Amino acid sequence: MQLTGRVALVTGGSRGIGRGIAAALAAEGAAVALTYRRDHEAAHAAVDAIRAAGGVATCHRASVDVTSEIDHMVAEVRATVGPIDILVSNAGVASRGLSVLDTDPEELVRLIATHALSAHRLAQLVVPDMRANGRGDVVVISSSEVSHMRANGAPYNMAKAAAEALAFTLAHEESRHGIRVNVVAPGLVATAMGDRLVRAVLGREGAGELDAEQPFGRVTRPEDVAAVVAFLVSGAGSMVTGQRIVVDGGADAFPSGN
């Protein structure tokens, strides 16, 4: 229970990777506030599962691409759970898989706001509490795709790259205040979003169909990503900051030609 007494905010924590992270942090003793945008039932199911396992969790609605909603949500978490000293910026959306020339400019704005601008605003709101606490951890969930910048993914690639740039800058700025900032970049993960990507790109039913083709015999699961996040924000990760950790089992999400 390394995180007992700490408060973690996990954006996009109702499903997929975010839900796995929220559960892992709660299992280590943190009081977890998770956010969701629309799926009220999924958010409450995630909270109920954490509580059933003996953890502490609450859920809070916010569209992270809207600054006023971020501000309201953080104030609500602070009033309900307490000052936040672990931030996991995970909420995100996929791009539509179009070329640069065919991309709607509004899609680009929406993805950058969701992945990068939200993380920037969240940091502005929670870092002062982290400074006062003497220990704080920020983890930005990115993607292994940033290493490849493949075709037909400019909005997503640009948004995740911007989020990483924020993380590395913040790591330099806040180390003297005892705040660690790191990037976790998963490859393909067996989630609903991962299944949609596999169907769209490879014409397969879901990410699990690729298990046998992976170096370790399975596609990455949310709990694999969650374990890395839990390590980074624990005492065991106290000397790790400004790093980018790829979690993909040693394989790229898709063949390099795609």
C-alpha positions in Angstrom: 0.0 0.0 0.0 2.7 2.5 -1.1 0.3 5.3 -2.0 -1.8 5.4 1.2 -2.6 9.1 2.1 -2.2 10.3 -1.5 -4.9 11.6 -3.9 -4.7 10.6 -7.6 -6.7 12.2 -10.5 -7.0 9.9 -13.5 -8.6 11.6 -16.5 -10.5 9.2 -18.8 -10.5 6.7 -16.0 -13.9 5.0 -16.7 -12.7 2.6 -19.4 -9.7 1.0 -21.0 -6.2 2.0 -19.9 -7.5 4.7 -17.6 -9.7 2.3 -15.7 -6.8 -0.1 -15.3 -4.6 2.8 -13.9 -7.3 3.9 -11.5 -7.7 0.4 -10.2 -4.0 -0.1 -9.7 -3.5 3.2 -7.9 -6.4 2.5 -5.6 -5.0 -1.0 -4.9 -1.9 0.7 -3.6 -3.9 2.9 -1.2 -4.4 6.1 -3.2 -7.8 7.8 -3.1 -8.6 7.9 -6.8 -10.8 10.5 -8.6 -11.5 9.4 -12.1 -13.1 11.5 -14.9 -15.4 10.6 -17.7 -17.0 12.6 -20.5 -20.3 10.9 -21.3 -20.5 7.3 -20.1 -22.0 7.7 -16.7 -22.6 4.0 -16.2 -19.1 3.0 -17.1 -17.7 5.5 -14.7 -19.8 4.4 -11.8 -19.0 0.7 -12.6 -15.3 1.5 -12.4 -15.8 3.3 -9.0 -18.0 0.4 -7.7 -15.3 -2.1 -8.7 -12.6 -0.2 -6.9 -14.8 0.1 -3.8 -15.7 -3.5 -3.9 -12.0 -4.3 -3.8 -11.6 -2.2 -0.7 -10.3 1.0 -2.4 -11.5 4.6 -2.3 -12.8 6.2 -5.6 -15.0 8.9 -6.9 -16.0 9.9 -10.4 -16.4 13.3 -11.9 -17.8 14.4 -15.3 -15.7 16.7 -17.5 -14.9 17.2 -21.2 -11.2 17.9 -21.0 -11.2 19.8 -24.2 -13.2 22.5 -22.4 -11.1 24.6 -20.0 -14.0 25.7 -17.8 -15.0 22.0 -17.3 -11.5 21.1 -16.3 -11.5 24.0 -13.8 -14.8 23.0 -12.3 -13.8 19.3 -12.1 -10.5 19.9 -10.3 -12.3 22.2 -7.8 -14.8 19.4 -7.2 -12.1 16.8 -6.7 -10.2 19.0 -4.3 -13.4 19.7 -2.3 -14.5 16.0 -2.3 -11.3 14.1 -2.0 -8.5 16.6 -1.1 -5.5 18.2 -2.8 -4.2 16.2 -5.8 -0.7 14.9 -5.6 -0.8 12.4 -8.4 -2.0 13.4 -11.9 -2.4 10.9 -14.7 -3.4 12.7 -17.9 -4.9 9.9 -19.9 -8.1 11.1 -21.5 -7.9 11.0 -25.3 -9.6 10.3 -28.5 -8.5 8.8 -31.8 -8.2 10.6 -35.1 -10.2 9.6 -38.1 -7.3 8.2 -40.1 -7.3 10.8 -42.9 -4.4 12.3 -44.8 -3.1 15.8 -43.9 -4.9 17.2 -47.0 -8.2 15.6 -46.1 -8.2 16.4 -42.4 -10.9 18.8 -41.1 -9.1 21.6 -39.2 -11.6 21.3 -36.4 -10.5 17.7 -35.8 -6.9 18.8 -35.3 -8.0 21.5 -32.8 -10.1 19.0 -30.9 -7.4 16.4 -30.6 -4.7 18.9 -29.5 -7.1 20.3 -27.0 -8.0 16.9 -25.6 -4.5 15.4 -25.4 -2.2 18.4 -24.9 -4.0 21.6 -23.9 -5.9 19.7 -21.2 -2.7 18.3 -19.7 -1.3 21.8 -19.6 -4.3 23.3 -17.8 -4.4 20.4 -15.4 -0.8 20.9 -14.5 -1.5 24.6 -13.9 -4.2 23.7 -11.4 -2.6 20.8 -9.5 1.1 21.6 -9.4 0.7 24.3 -6.7 -0.8 21.7 -4.4 2.0 19.3 -5.3 4.6 21.9 -4.4 3.0 22.5 -1.1 2.9 18.7 -0.4 6.7 18.3 -1.1 6.1 15.3 -3.5 4.0 15.2 -6.7 3.8 13.0 -9.7 2.6 13.7 -13.2 2.3 10.9 -15.8 1.2 11.7 -19.3 -0.2 8.8 -21.2 1.1 9.1 -24.8 1.5 6.5 -27.5 4.3 4.5 -29.2 3.0 6.0 -32.4 4.9 9.2 -31.6 8.1 7.3 -32.5 6.8 6.5 -36.0 4.5 9.4 -37.1 2.8 7.1 -39.6 0.7 8.3 -42.5 -3.0 9.3 -41.9 -2.6 10.1 -38.3 -1.4 13.8 -38.1 -4.0 15.0 -35.6 -3.3 12.2 -33.1 0.5 12.2 -33.7 0.7 16.0 -33.3 -1.4 16.0 -30.2 0.5 13.2 -28.4 3.9 14.9 -29.4 2.7 18.1 -27.9 1.7 16.4 -24.7 5.1 14.8 -24.5 6.8 18.2 -25.0 4.7 19.5 -22.1 5.8 16.6 -19.9 9.5 17.0 -20.5 9.4 20.8 -20.0 7.4 20.4 -16.8 9.9 17.8 -15.6 12.7 20.4 -15.9 10.7 23.1 -14.3 9.4 21.2 -11.3 12.2 18.9 -10.2 13.4 21.4 -7.6 10.0 21.2 -6.0 10.0 17.4 -5.6 7.7 16.8 -8.6 8.4 13.9 -11.0 7.0 14.1 -14.5 7.1 11.1 -16.9 5.6 9.9 -20.1 4.2 6.4 -20.6 3.7 5.4 -24.2 1.7 2.2 -24.8 1.7 0.4 -28.0 -1.4 -1.5 -29.1 -3.5 -2.3 -26.0 -6.4 -4.8 -25.8 -9.2 -2.2 -25.1 -12.3 -1.2 -27.0 -10.2 1.5 -28.8 -7.5 -1.0 -29.6 -10.1 -3.4 -31.0 -11.5 -0.6 -33.3 -8.0 0.2 -34.5 -7.3 -3.5 -35.3 -10.6 -3.8 -37.2 -9.9 -0.6 -39.2 -6.3 -1.1 -40.0 -5.9 -4.9 -40.2 -9.5 -6.2 -40.8 -9.2 -8.5 -37.7 -11.9 -8.8 -35.1 -9.9 -7.4 -32.2 -6.5 -6.9 -30.6 -6.6 -10.3 -28.9 -6.4 -12.0 -32.3 -2.8 -10.7 -32.5 -1.7 -12.3 -29.2 0.2 -15.2 -30.9 2.1 -12.7 -33.1 3.6 -10.8 -30.2 7.1 -11.4 -28.7 5.6 -12.3 -25.3 2.6 -14.2 -26.7 0.0 -11.5 -26.0 -0.9 -7.9 -26.8 -0.4 -5.4 -24.0 -3.3 -5.2 -21.5 -4.4 -2.2 -19.5 -3.0 -3.7 -16.3 0.5 -3.8 -17.9 0.4 0.0 -18.5 -1.1 0.5 -15.0 1.8 -1.4 -13.4 4.3 1.0 -14.9 2.3 4.1 -13.8 2.0 2.7 -10.3 5.8 2.1 -10.2 6.5 5.7 -11.4 4.4 7.4 -8.7 5.6 5.2 -5.9 8.6 5.4 -3.7 10.3 2.9 -6.0 10.1 5.5 -8.8 11.4 8.4 -6.8 14.5 8.8 -8.9 12.8 8.6 -12.3 11.7 11.9 -14.0 11.8 13.3 -17.5 11.6 9.8 -19.0 9.5 8.2 -21.8 8.7 4.5 -21.2 7.3 2.5 -24.0 5.0 -0.3 -23.0 4.4 -2.6 -26.0 5.9 -5.9 -25.1 8.8 -5.2 -27.5 6.6 -4.9 -30.6 5.3 -2.0 -32.6 1.5 -1.7 -32.7 1.3 -2.5 -36.5 3.8 -3.5 -39.2 6.1 -0.7 -40.2 4.6 -0.5 -43.7 1.2 0.6 -42.3 
